[in-house]
Amino acid sequence: MKVQGSAYPERIWIRNKELGYVNVTLRDNVEEKQIEHDETTDTIYEYDEVTIKIVDRPNLEEYINTYFDALFEMGLQQETTPPLPTEEERLQAIEDAVLFLSLGGI
């Protein structure tokens, strides 16, 4: 997804380590742009950004740097894939189906 910010972005942002996984935000194709206002000019940065969840491992940053392009592509593909239903949504669908069938499919 295209993102804009006023600070130059880090290419890799590793965060939220939990249960053996980490959330990683990857940024690529950074472009500097000048935005003019009345008497001032602001610098902004526009870039592609994806967030992925991967297994934590030793030398994580080295791994991400080595496979950056593949991981970034994986993140782009995940953006276009509909999210899996939550546990609550799945249980609600089962309850609705059982109720429908118990009423004779009406």
N, C-alpha and C positions, 0 to 999 in steps of 0.2 A: 504494500500500500504506500502511496506517496504521502510524505509527512513534511511539515515545515517547522523550523525552529530557529531561534535567534542565536543559539550557541552551536558551535561546530560539534557534530555528533561523534561519539565513540563508535568505532566500527563494530565492536563486540561488547555487549553488556550482559554479564552473567549475574543472575539474581535468583532469589527464592530457592535455595537448596533445601529439599525436603524429601524424605522417604526414598532416597537414592536417585532422585531426579533433580534437574535444574531447568529453570526457565531462562532462555537465552534470547536476547533481542539482537538481531543482526541488521546492519545498515550498510547500504551500498549506493553507488551512483550519486554521490553528494555534489550538488551544484550550488555555487554562491550566487545570490541575486541581490540586487540593490532595489529597494523600495523607496521612492521619493515621496515625502510629505511636504507640505508648505515650504518650509525653509530647511528641512533636515532630510538626510538620507539614512535609512536603516539597512543593515545587512542581514539577510536571512539565508538559511540553508534549506534546500529542498532535496529530499533523498527518499529512496525506497527503504522500507522497514518491514521486517517480519519477526514474529516471536515464535519460537519453537520450544518444545519440551524434550529433553534428551536425558539419557542415563548419565549420572555423575560418574566420573572416572578420574584416575590419576592423570596429570598433565592435560587437563580439560582444555585450557586455552590453546595449547599446542595442537590438540586434536581439532578444535574448531578452526584454527588458522589453516591447517592442512586440508580440511574438507569444507572450507567456507562456501565455495560455489555450490556444492551438492546440498549442503544444509540450507543455504538460502533458497535454492530451487524447491526443496522439500517444504519450506515455509510458505512459498508462493502457492504450491499445490494444496496445502492445508487450508489456505484462505478461501479457495474455491470449493472445497469439500464441505458439504453441510455437516454441522456438528452432530455427534451421536446423541441420542436422547439421554436425559439424565435418568437416574434410578427412579426418581419420583414419577417422571413422565412414562417410563416403562410400566411401572406398577399401575398407574392410572389407566393405561391402555388395556392391561390384563383385566382389571376390575370392570371396565366398560364392556369388554368382550364377554366376560362371565355373565354380567347382568343381561346383556343382549341375548345370549344363548339361553339363560334361565327363563326368559320371557317368551321363549319359543321362536326367537329370531324375528320378532315383529319390529 
